[in-house]
C-alpha cells in the first residue's frame, strides 16, 4: 500500500494576511509615524553633533571673551585710579598752596584774579574726582570686588558731615535746605557709614542739581527697633523737575540720564543712582523713588544698622563752621619732628612738603622702597608716609621690611584705593591710610597722633597773618546789606581782613567792569562777554554776593552754549544787580572819607614830588611803583581835587588803563 505525503503551502495565505494587515489605515499611520520619528532622531543626532555644538562653542567662546574683556576693563580702571589720581593730587595740592600764599605786597587786581582761578581749579578738580570715583565704584561692583567696610560710628557726626557739605551748595543756589532728625535715633551705630554717606550725599547733590526754585529736605528717622538692630530711613524730598512715571524704571540704570536735552548743562556720569541702589542692596537695604513730574521727587533709603550706644541723639544741631575763619593756620608747630615721605612721583613729594610747610616739621623724602629702608636705618623718624603703588618694591613689601626691625614705627599708606578700607591696610602692616588727593587737615591730625605732647607748640601769632577775627563795629552794617552773605564772604575770601579788602576791590572795579560788560554785549562780542561774566561770577562769590554770582554763572553757561536768547533776556538784569552794589557798598567809601578827615594834610612839596614820580613810572607801566605811591598818599589828607584824581588813578590801575592814567596825570 503506497503512502502519500501532502504538503500544504501557507505562503499565499500569510502574504495575503500581511498585505491585508499593512493596508489597514491605523497600521499604516503608525508605520509612517515610526519612520518619521526615526528620521527625526537621525537628523537631531546630526544637528546635535554639528550645528548645535558649533553654536554652543561659539557662545562659550563669546562668554569667555566678554569675561576677559570685563576683567581687562576692571584691571585697566584699577590701574587708572592710581595714574589719574596722582596728577589730580598734584593739582589740588599745588592749588591749595597757592590759596595759602600771603597776599601782602601783591598787586590787588592780580591777587583777585589768582584767587578766582584757584577757586575754579578747585571746583573743576573736585568734579573730575567725583566722576572718577563713580566709574571706579561701578567697576568694582561689576567685578564683585565691592564689599562692606563696617565699623562703629557716631550718628550725629555722620549727619553733620553730610549736612555741612550740602549746606554750602544750597546757599549758593538760594535754595531752602531743611533737616529733620528723629530725636530717638541711637547716638552710636555699627555699619558701613561710608556707603551710607555716599548714598545720601548723592541724593542731596542731585536735589541741588535738579532744583531751580524752592528747596529740598533731609528727613532721618528710626522706623523699627528689635534688640540691638534698628531700621533707619533717610528721605530726601525736593521741589525739582521730578521724573515721569514711565522713566522711573530707567532711573536706577547705569549710564542712563533722563531728559538729556533739558539736563544737558548738568554734569555727571549717570552712575550715581545706580551705584547708590547697589550699595543699598549690598547693605541689605532698599532705595526707592516716588515722584510727580514737574513737582518734585522723594528718594527713600532704608537700611538696618546695629546699635552700639542706645542713648538717644536728642535735638540735632549742625556744627558751626569749624573751618578756619581766616587764612590757613597750622594746627601745630613741631620743628623737632622728623617725617619721612616715600613716593616715586616727585610732584607728590613736593605737594606734601608744601602742605606741611606751616607746621615746620622736618620732612625727609625718598623715591623708592629701597631708599626708604636705607633712610630709616639712619634716622629715628616719628612717622612714615608711604606710597602704596611704586615700581620695584611697592608699599606693602616696604612696610613688611620696616616691620622686621621697627615693629612700632607708625607707617601710613598713601593711596588712591580708598575702597579697600582701613582693615585692608592694617592687615598689611600699616597703621592706616591717607587717601589721595591728600587732605591737609587729616594729614596734620594724623601726624599729631604720633608726636609727643611736649614736642608740639601752638602756632605763634605771626603764623596766622590774620589780625581780625570778626567784622569791625563800624562795618557791622554789612550784615544787613541785601544780597550779601557776610559769613560766606569771609569763608570764600580767606578771612575778615581779606574780606574787607575784597569788598573794597569789588566796589572800586564796578564801573570799569560794567562798562566792558555793556560794550561787549552791545557789540555782540560773545567771547569777551562770556569771559567777563565768568570773572564776575567768581568775584561776586568771593564777597558773598551769591545771587549775583548765580546769575553771572547762568549767563556764562549761556555764553558757552551760544544761547543768545537767554543772554538777551538777562544781560540787563545782571548789570542792574551789579551796579546796585555801588549804593549797597557805598558805606565803605564813607568810612574811607571819615578816616581821611582824621589824617594830616599833605605838604605841598610832597604832593608835587608824588606827581613827578607818577609821571615817570606810569609810562613805564610799573604797577608796583604806582601802587606804592598811591598807598603812601593814603596816609595823608589830600585836597579835594587831588583826592579825586588819586582815586581815579587807583581805579584805572586796577583795570590796567595805562593810557588813561598817563592822560590824567599829564600837565598836573
C-alpha positions in Angstrom: 0.0 0.0 0.0 1.5 3.3 -1.0 1.8 6.1 1.5 1.3 9.7 0.2 2.6 12.8 1.9 0.7 16.0 1.3 2.5 19.4 1.6 0.2 22.2 2.4 1.5 25.7 1.3 0.5 28.6 3.5 2.6 31.3 1.8 -0.2 32.8 -0.2 -2.4 32.9 2.8 0.3 34.6 5.0 1.2 37.0 2.3 -2.3 38.0 1.9 -2.8 38.4 5.6 0.3 40.7 6.0 -0.8 42.7 3.0 -4.2 43.0 4.4 -2.7 43.9 7.8 -0.4 46.6 6.4 -3.2 48.0 4.3 -5.1 48.8 7.5 -5.1 52.7 7.8 -4.2 52.7 11.5 -1.2 50.4 11.0 0.0 52.5 8.0 -0.3 55.7 10.1 1.8 54.1 12.9 4.4 53.0 10.4 4.7 56.5 9.0 5.0 57.9 12.4 7.7 55.5 13.4 9.6 56.2 10.2 9.3 60.0 10.9 10.5 59.6 14.5 13.4 57.5 13.3 14.3 60.1 10.7 13.9 63.0 13.2 16.2 61.2 15.6 18.8 60.7 13.0 18.5 64.4 11.9 18.7 65.5 15.5 21.8 63.5 16.2 23.4 65.0 13.1 22.4 68.6 14.2 23.5 67.9 17.8 26.9 66.9 16.7 27.4 69.6 14.2 25.2 72.8 14.2 24.2 72.9 17.9 27.7 72.0 19.1 29.2 74.7 16.9 26.8 77.3 18.2 27.5 76.2 21.8 31.2 76.5 21.2 30.7 80.0 19.7 28.5 81.1 22.7 31.0 79.7 25.1 33.9 81.5 23.4 31.9 84.7 23.3 31.2 84.4 27.0 34.8 83.8 27.8 35.8 86.8 25.6 33.3 89.0 27.4 34.6 87.9 30.8 38.2 88.5 29.7 37.2 92.0 28.4 35.4 92.8 31.6 38.4 91.7 33.7 40.7 93.7 31.5 38.4 96.7 31.9 38.3 96.4 35.7 42.1 96.0 35.8 42.5 99.0 33.5 40.2 101.2 35.7 42.0 100.0 38.8 45.4 101.0 37.4 44.0 104.2 36.0 42.7 105.1 39.5 46.3 105.4 40.6 47.5 107.0 37.4 44.7 109.6 37.2 44.6 110.5 40.9 48.3 111.1 41.0 48.2 114.2 38.8 44.9 115.3 40.4 46.6 115.1 43.8 49.3 117.3 42.5 46.9 119.8 41.0 44.8 120.0 44.2 47.8 120.2 46.5 49.5 122.9 44.5 46.3 124.9 44.2 45.9 124.7 48.0 49.3 126.1 48.4 48.5 128.9 46.0 45.5 129.8 48.1 47.6 129.8 51.3 50.1 132.3 50.0 50.5 135.6 51.9 48.7 138.3 49.8 50.5 141.2 51.5 52.5 143.2 49.0 50.8 141.5 46.0 49.1 143.8 43.4 45.4 143.7 44.4 43.9 143.0 40.9 46.5 140.3 40.3 45.6 138.7 43.7 41.9 138.8 43.0 42.5 137.2 39.6 44.6 134.4 41.1 42.1 133.7 43.7 39.3 133.4 41.1 41.5 131.0 39.1 42.2 129.0 42.2 38.5 128.6 43.1 37.8 127.5 39.5 40.7 124.9 39.7 39.4 123.5 43.0 35.8 123.2 41.7 36.9 121.5 38.5 39.2 119.0 40.2 36.5 118.1 42.7 34.1 117.5 39.8 36.7 115.4 38.0 37.5 113.4 41.1 33.7 112.7 41.6 33.4 111.4 38.1 36.4 109.1 38.5 35.1 107.8 41.8 31.8 106.9 40.2 33.5 105.0 37.4 35.7 103.1 39.8 32.9 102.2 42.1 30.9 100.8 39.2 33.9 98.8 38.0 34.3 97.3 41.5 30.6 96.5 41.7 30.6 94.8 38.3 33.6 92.7 39.2 32.2 91.7 42.5 35.1 93.3 44.5 33.0 95.9 46.3 32.5 94.9 49.9 31.2 96.3 53.2 33.6 98.2 55.4 31.7 98.1 58.7 32.8 100.0 61.8 31.4 101.8 64.8 30.5 105.4 64.2 28.8 108.5 65.8 25.5 109.0 64.1 25.4 112.8 64.8 28.9 113.3 63.3 27.9 111.3 60.2 24.8 113.6 59.7 26.8 116.8 60.4 29.4 115.9 57.8 26.7 115.3 55.2 24.7 118.4 56.0 27.7 120.7 56.1 28.8 119.7 52.6 25.4 120.3 51.1 24.6 123.5 53.1 27.1 125.5 51.1 25.7 124.3 47.7 22.1 125.1 48.7 23.1 128.6 49.8 24.9 129.2 46.5 21.7 128.4 44.6 19.5 130.2 47.2 17.5 127.0 47.9 16.0 126.1 51.3 17.5 123.1 52.9 15.6 121.7 55.9 17.0 118.9 58.1 14.7 116.9 60.4 16.4 114.2 62.5 14.5 111.8 64.8 15.4 112.6 68.4 15.3 108.9 69.4 18.0 108.0 66.9 20.7 106.0 68.7 23.9 108.0 69.3 26.3 105.3 68.2 25.8 102.7 65.5 27.8 100.0 63.7 27.7 99.6 59.9 29.2 100.9 56.7 28.9 104.6 57.3 31.0 105.4 54.3 28.4 103.9 51.9 25.5 105.4 53.7 27.2 108.8 53.5 27.9 108.3 49.8 24.3 107.4 49.0 22.7 110.3 51.0 25.3 112.8 49.6 24.4 111.6 46.1 20.7 112.0 46.7 21.2 115.5 48.2 23.6 116.6 45.4 21.0 115.5 42.8 18.4 117.5 44.7 20.6 120.6 44.4 21.4 120.0 40.8 17.8 119.5 39.6 16.0 122.0 41.8 16.0 125.6 40.5 13.4 127.1 42.9 12.1 126.2 46.3 14.3 123.8 48.1 14.7 120.3 49.5 14.7 118.4 52.8 16.5 115.6 54.5 14.5 113.6 57.0 16.2 110.9 59.1 14.1 108.6 61.3 14.2 105.2 63.0 11.4 103.1 61.6 11.9 99.9 63.6 14.0 98.6 66.5 14.4 95.0 67.6 17.0 94.1 70.2 20.3 95.6 69.1 19.2 96.3 65.5 17.4 99.3 64.1 15.9 100.2 60.7 16.9 103.7 59.6 15.2 105.7 56.9 16.8 108.6 55.0 14.3 110.6 53.0 15.4 113.3 50.5 12.4 115.3 49.1 12.8 118.2 46.6 10.7 120.6 44.6 12.7 120.0 41.4 11.7 118.8 38.0 10.6 115.4 39.0 10.5 112.1 37.0 7.9 110.9 34.5 6.2 107.7 35.6 7.4 105.8 32.5 11.0 106.8 33.3 11.0 105.5 36.9 12.3 102.1 35.8 15.2 103.7 34.0 16.1 105.9 36.9 18.5 103.4 38.6 20.1 102.2 35.3 23.8 102.7 34.8 24.8 105.4 32.3 21.2 106.5 31.8 20.3 110.2 32.2 16.7 111.3 31.9 15.6 114.4 29.9 19.1 114.7 28.3 18.1 117.9 26.4 16.6 119.5 29.5 19.5 118.5 31.7 22.3 119.0 29.2 24.0 121.6 31.4 24.2 119.3 34.4 27.5 117.5 34.9 27.6 113.8 35.8 28.1 110.2 34.5 24.6 109.0 35.2 26.1 106.4 37.5 25.3 107.9 40.9 21.8 106.4 41.4 22.7 103.0 40.1 25.7 102.9 42.4 23.6 104.1 45.3 21.0 101.4 44.7 23.7 98.7 44.5 25.3 100.0 47.7 21.9 99.9 49.5 21.3 96.3 48.3 24.9 95.4 49.4 23.9 96.5 52.9 20.7 94.6 52.8 18.6 97.7 52.3 16.5 99.4 49.7 16.5 102.6 47.7 13.2 103.7 46.0 11.9 106.8 44.3 8.5 108.5 44.5 8.0 111.3 42.0 5.4 113.5 40.3 6.8 115.1 37.1 7.1 118.8 37.4 6.5 118.9 41.1 9.5 117.1 42.7 10.8 113.7 43.9 11.4 111.8 47.1 14.1 109.2 47.4 14.0 106.9 50.4 16.9 104.8 51.6 16.1 102.1 54.2 19.0 100.3 55.9 19.5 98.2 59.0 22.3 99.1 61.4 23.4 97.6 64.7 23.1 99.7 67.8 26.2 100.3 69.9 25.0 103.0 72.2 21.3 103.2 72.9 21.3 106.7 74.3 19.1 108.9 72.1 20.6 111.6 69.9 18.3 114.3 71.1 17.9 117.6 69.2 20.2 117.5 66.2 22.3 120.7 65.9 24.5 121.4 63.0 28.1 122.3 63.8 29.1 125.9 63.3 31.7 126.1 60.6 34.8 124.8 62.2 37.0 125.7 59.3 39.5 128.5 59.5 37.8 131.9 59.7 41.0 133.4 58.1 44.0 132.3 56.1 45.5 128.9 56.7 46.9 128.4 60.2 48.6 125.1 61.0 47.1 123.0 63.9 50.5 122.6 65.4 54.2 123.6 65.0 56.9 121.0 65.7 60.3 121.9 64.3 61.9 118.9 66.0 59.6 116.3 64.4 61.0 114.1 61.7 58.6 112.8 59.0 59.6 110.5 56.1 57.5 110.7 52.9 58.1 108.0 50.3 56.7 108.4 46.8 58.1 107.7 43.3 56.4 110.8 42.0 58.4 114.0 42.7 55.3 116.2 42.4 53.6 114.2 45.2 56.6 114.8 47.4 56.5 118.5 46.6 52.8 118.7 47.5 53.1 117.0 50.9 56.2 119.1 51.8 54.3 122.2 50.8 51.2 121.1 52.9 53.4 120.6 55.9 55.4 123.8 55.5 53.4 125.7 58.1 54.0 123.0 60.7 57.7 123.4 60.4 58.3 119.7 60.8 61.4 118.3 59.1 60.4 116.4 56.0 62.7 113.8 54.6 61.8 112.3 51.2 62.5 109.0 49.5 61.6 107.9 46.0 61.6 104.1 46.4 61.1 101.4 48.9 64.8 100.5 49.0 65.7 104.2 49.7 63.0 104.3 52.4 64.5 101.3 54.3 68.0 102.8 54.0 66.9 106.2 55.4 65.0 104.6 58.3 68.2 102.9 59.4 70.0 106.3 59.6 67.2 108.4 61.2 64.7 107.9 64.0 61.5 109.1 62.3 58.3 109.8 64.2 56.1 108.8 61.3 56.4 107.4 57.7 54.0 108.2 54.9 54.4 105.5 52.3 53.0 105.4 48.7 51.1 102.1 48.2 51.9 101.7 44.5 55.6 102.2 43.5 57.8 100.5 40.8 60.2 97.9 42.2 59.5 97.4 45.9 55.9 98.6 46.5 54.4 99.9 49.7 53.2 96.5 51.0 56.7 95.0 50.5 58.3 98.1 52.0 56.2 98.1 55.2 56.9 94.4 55.6 60.6 95.2 55.6 60.1 98.0 58.1 58.2 95.7 60.5 61.1 93.3 60.7 63.3 95.8 62.5 60.9 98.6 63.5 57.6 97.0 64.6 56.4 100.1 66.5 57.1 102.8 63.8 53.9 104.5 62.6 53.5 103.9 58.9 50.6 105.2 56.8 49.8 104.2 53.3 49.3 107.0 50.7 46.8 105.6 48.3 44.0 106.3 45.8 42.5 102.9 46.5 40.3 104.0 49.4 37.6 101.4 48.7 39.9 98.7 50.2 39.2 100.1 53.6 41.1 100.7 56.8 41.2 96.9 57.7 42.9 96.0 54.4 45.9 98.3 55.1 46.1 97.4 58.8 46.2 93.7 57.8 49.2 94.5 55.5 51.2 96.1 58.4 50.2 99.8 58.0 48.7 101.8 60.9 46.1 103.2 58.4 46.0 105.1 55.2 45.6 108.7 53.8 43.6 108.9 50.6 44.8 110.9 47.6 44.3 113.7 47.0 45.8 114.4 50.4 43.6 116.5 52.8 45.8 118.9 54.7 43.6 118.8 57.9 43.7 115.0 58.0 47.4 114.9 57.3 48.2 117.2 60.2 45.9 115.3 62.6 47.5 112.0 61.6 51.0 113.3 62.4 49.8 114.9 65.7 48.6 111.5 66.9 52.2 110.2 66.9 54.1 113.2 68.3 54.9 113.7 72.0 52.8 116.4 73.5 55.8 118.3 74.7 57.2 118.4 71.1 54.2 120.3 69.7 53.7 124.0 70.1 50.7 126.2 69.3 51.2 128.4 66.2 52.7 131.8 67.0 50.7 134.9 66.2 52.8 135.7 63.2 52.0 132.3 61.7 48.4 133.4 61.4 48.8 136.5 59.4 45.2 137.4 60.3 44.7 140.3 62.6 40.9 140.4 62.6 38.7 137.7 63.9 35.3 139.4 63.3 33.9 142.3 61.3 34.8 145.7 62.9 32.0 147.5 64.6 31.9 150.3 62.0 31.3 147.7 59.3 28.6 145.7 61.1 26.0 147.2 58.7 27.3 144.7 56.1 25.3 142.0 57.8 22.1 143.9 57.0 23.1 144.5 53.3 20.7 142.9 50.9 22.3 140.4 48.5 25.4 139.8 50.6 26.2 136.8 52.9 29.0 138.0 55.1 29.6 134.5 56.5 30.1 133.1 53.0 32.2 136.1 52.0 34.6 135.7 54.9 34.9 132.0 54.2 35.4 132.4 50.5 37.9 135.2 50.7 40.0 133.6 53.4 39.3 135.7 56.5 38.0 139.0 57.7 40.9 141.2 56.6 40.9 139.7 53.1 37.1 140.0 53.0 37.2 143.8 53.7 40.0 144.0 51.1 37.9 142.1 48.6 34.8 144.3 49.2 36.8 147.5 48.5 38.3 145.9 45.4 34.8 144.8 44.2 33.4 148.3 44.8 36.3 150.1 43.0 36.0 147.9 39.9 32.2 148.1 39.3 32.3 150.9 36.8 35.1 149.6 34.7 33.8 146.0 34.6 30.2 147.1 34.0 31.4 149.2 31.1 33.2 146.3 29.5 30.2 144.0 30.0 27.8 146.5 28.4 30.1 147.2 25.4 30.8 143.5 24.7 27.1 142.7 24.8 26.1 145.6 22.6 28.8 144.9 20.0 28.0 141.2 20.0 31.4 140.1 21.3 30.1 136.9 22.8 33.5 135.5 23.8 34.6 138.6 25.7 31.2 138.8 27.4 31.4 135.2 28.5 34.9 135.8 29.9 33.7 138.9 31.9 30.7 137.2 33.4 32.9 134.3 34.3 35.1 136.7 36.2 32.2 138.4 37.8 30.8 135.0 38.9 33.9 134.4 41.0 34.4 137.9 42.3 30.8 138.1 43.5 31.1 134.7 45.1 34.2 135.8 47.0 32.4 138.8 48.6 29.3 136.6 49.4 27.0 138.1 46.7 25.7 134.6 45.9 22.6 135.8 43.9 24.7 137.9 41.6 27.2 135.1 41.3 24.5 132.6 40.3 23.1 134.9 37.6 26.6 135.5 36.2 27.2 131.7 36.2 23.9 131.2 34.3 25.0 133.8 31.7 28.4 132.2 31.5 26.8 128.8 30.7 24.6 130.5 28.1 27.6 132.1 26.5 29.4 128.8 26.3 26.5 127.2 24.6 25.8 130.3 22.5 22.3 130.8 23.8 21.8 134.4 22.7 18.1 134.4 23.7 18.9 133.7 27.3 21.7 136.4 27.3 19.3 138.9 25.7 16.7 138.2 28.4 19.1 138.5 31.4 22.0 140.8 30.4 20.3 144.0 31.5 19.2 142.4 34.8 22.8 141.4 35.5 24.0 145.0 35.0 21.2 146.4 37.2 22.1 144.0 40.0 25.8 144.6 39.6 25.7 148.4 39.6 23.3 148.3 42.5 26.3 147.4 44.7 27.5 151.0 44.2 24.9 152.0 46.7 24.9 148.8 48.8 28.6 149.1 49.4 28.7 153.0 49.5 29.3 152.9 53.2 32.8 151.6 52.6 33.7 154.9 50.8 32.1 156.8 53.6 34.3 155.0 56.1 37.3 155.8 53.9 36.3 159.5 53.8 35.8 159.6 57.5 39.3 158.1 58.0 40.7 160.7 55.7 39.3 163.6 57.7 41.4 162.5 60.7 44.7 162.4 58.7 47.4 165.0 58.4 47.2 167.3 55.5 49.9 166.5 52.9 52.8 169.1 52.5 52.6 170.7 49.0 56.2 169.7 48.1 55.5 166.0 48.9 52.3 166.1 46.8 54.3 167.6 43.8 57.0 165.1 44.3 54.4 162.3 44.2 53.0 163.7 40.9 56.5 163.9 39.4 57.3 160.3 40.3 53.9 159.2 38.9 54.7 160.9 35.6 58.0 159.0 35.5 56.7 155.5 36.3 53.3 155.4 34.6 54.7 155.5 31.0 56.9 152.5 32.1 53.8 150.7 33.2 55.4 150.0 36.6 52.4 148.6 38.5 54.2 148.1 41.8 55.6 151.6 41.9 52.3 153.3 41.1 50.5 151.2 43.7 53.2 152.0 46.3 52.9 155.8 45.7 49.1 155.7 45.9 49.3 153.6 49.2 51.7 156.2 50.7 49.4 159.0 49.8 46.5 157.4 51.7 48.3 158.3 54.9 47.6 161.9 54.2 44.6 164.1 53.8 44.6 165.5 50.2 42.9 168.5 48.7 39.5 167.5 47.2 40.6 167.8 43.6 43.8 165.8 44.2 42.0 163.2 46.2 39.6 162.6 43.3 42.4 162.4 40.9 44.2 159.8 43.0 41.1 157.8 43.4 40.6 157.7 39.6 44.2 156.7 39.2 43.6 153.8 41.6 40.6 152.7 39.6 42.5 152.9 36.3 45.3 151.0 37.8 43.0 148.1 38.8 41.9 147.7 35.1 45.4 148.4 33.7 44.3 151.6 31.9 47.8 153.0 31.3 46.8 155.4 28.6 44.0 156.8 30.8 46.4 157.2 33.7 49.0 158.9 31.5 46.4 161.3 30.1 45.1 162.1 33.6 48.5 162.8 35.1 49.8 164.8 32.2 50.2 168.5 32.9 49.4 168.3 36.6 
